[in-house]
Amino acid sequence: MDGPGPARVAVAVEPAGPGEHIALVMAAHGLTPREAEITGLVLHGRSTAEISRLTRLSPYTVQEHLTSVFDKTGVRGRRDLVATLFARHVAPNMLKDAETGGG
């Protein structure tokens, strides 16, 4: 991409990594940045009290965000959220990798 003339552009296409994948999943569900942050903490097994401390939000506000996340993702609670996101977005990729020998 060096040399005289007009600027050149290179594009590399590769599968999304885990961090990029989860960001796409959050965006696909229409989560706000704060809702996505809280969802990520839930996916890491954090309690409301821990999330409150880490985000500097009141536990009530954390619960308000979680209620919104549950509505947007069509689930009823934390366990359902984790299971649903896993079933929709992680398990299919694991099956595909197993079928193709990828990893």
C-alpha positions as CSV (number, residue, x, y, z in Angstrom):
1,M,0.0,0.0,0.0
2,D,3.1,2.1,-0.3
3,G,4.1,4.3,-3.1
4,P,3.0,7.2,-5.3
5,G,-0.5,7.6,-6.6
6,P,-3.9,7.6,-5.1
7,A,-4.4,6.1,-1.7
8,R,-5.0,2.4,-1.6
9,V,-7.2,0.5,0.8
10,A,-6.8,-3.1,2.0
11,V,-9.6,-5.1,3.4
12,A,-9.1,-8.3,5.5
13,V,-12.1,-10.5,6.0
14,E,-12.0,-12.9,8.9
15,P,-14.5,-14.4,11.4
16,A,-15.5,-12.1,14.3
17,G,-13.7,-12.8,17.5
18,P,-15.6,-13.4,20.8
19,G,-15.4,-9.8,21.9
20,E,-16.6,-8.6,18.5
21,H,-19.3,-11.3,18.3
22,I,-20.9,-10.3,21.6
23,A,-20.9,-6.6,20.5
24,L,-22.8,-7.6,17.4
25,V,-25.3,-9.6,19.4
26,M,-25.9,-6.7,21.7
27,A,-26.4,-4.3,18.8
28,A,-28.7,-6.8,17.1
29,H,-31.0,-6.7,20.1
30,G,-30.9,-2.9,20.2
31,L,-29.2,-2.7,23.6
32,T,-27.9,0.7,24.6
33,P,-24.2,0.9,25.6
34,R,-25.1,0.7,29.3
35,E,-27.5,-2.2,28.8
36,A,-24.8,-4.0,26.8
37,E,-22.2,-3.4,29.6
38,I,-24.6,-4.7,32.2
39,T,-25.5,-7.7,30.1
40,G,-21.8,-8.5,29.7
41,L,-21.4,-8.4,33.5
42,V,-24.5,-10.7,33.9
43,L,-22.9,-13.1,31.3
44,H,-19.8,-13.1,33.5
45,G,-21.9,-14.2,36.5
46,R,-21.9,-10.9,38.4
47,S,-24.7,-10.2,41.0
48,T,-26.7,-7.0,41.0
49,A,-24.7,-5.7,43.9
50,E,-21.4,-6.4,42.1
51,I,-22.7,-4.7,38.9
52,S,-23.9,-1.8,41.0
53,R,-20.5,-1.4,42.5
54,L,-18.6,-1.8,39.2
55,T,-20.8,0.6,37.2
56,R,-21.4,3.0,40.0
57,L,-25.1,2.7,39.5
58,S,-27.7,2.1,42.2
59,P,-29.0,-1.5,42.4
60,Y,-32.4,-0.1,41.5
61,T,-31.0,1.4,38.3
62,V,-29.2,-1.8,37.5
63,Q,-32.5,-3.7,37.8
64,E,-34.2,-1.1,35.5
65,H,-31.6,-1.7,32.9
66,L,-32.0,-5.5,33.3
67,T,-35.7,-5.2,32.8
68,S,-35.1,-3.3,29.6
69,V,-32.6,-5.9,28.4
70,F,-35.1,-8.7,29.3
71,D,-37.8,-6.9,27.2
72,K,-35.5,-6.4,24.2
73,T,-34.2,-10.0,24.2
74,G,-37.6,-11.6,25.0
75,V,-36.5,-13.3,28.2
76,R,-37.8,-13.3,31.8
77,G,-34.7,-13.3,33.9
78,R,-30.9,-13.7,34.2
79,R,-30.8,-17.4,33.7
80,D,-33.1,-17.2,30.7
81,L,-31.0,-14.4,29.3
82,V,-27.7,-16.4,29.5
83,A,-29.3,-19.6,28.2
84,T,-31.1,-17.8,25.3
85,L,-28.0,-15.8,24.2
86,F,-26.0,-19.1,24.4
87,A,-28.5,-21.1,22.4
88,R,-29.0,-18.4,19.8
89,H,-25.5,-17.2,19.3
90,V,-22.9,-19.5,20.8
91,A,-24.2,-23.1,20.4
92,P,-24.8,-22.8,16.6
93,N,-21.2,-21.7,16.1
94,M,-20.0,-24.6,18.2
95,L,-22.0,-27.1,16.2
96,K,-20.8,-25.6,12.9
97,D,-17.2,-25.7,14.1
98,A,-17.6,-29.3,15.2
99,E,-19.1,-30.3,11.8
100,T,-16.3,-28.6,9.9
101,G,-13.5,-29.5,12.2
102,G,-12.9,-25.8,12.9
103,G,-12.1,-24.5,16.3
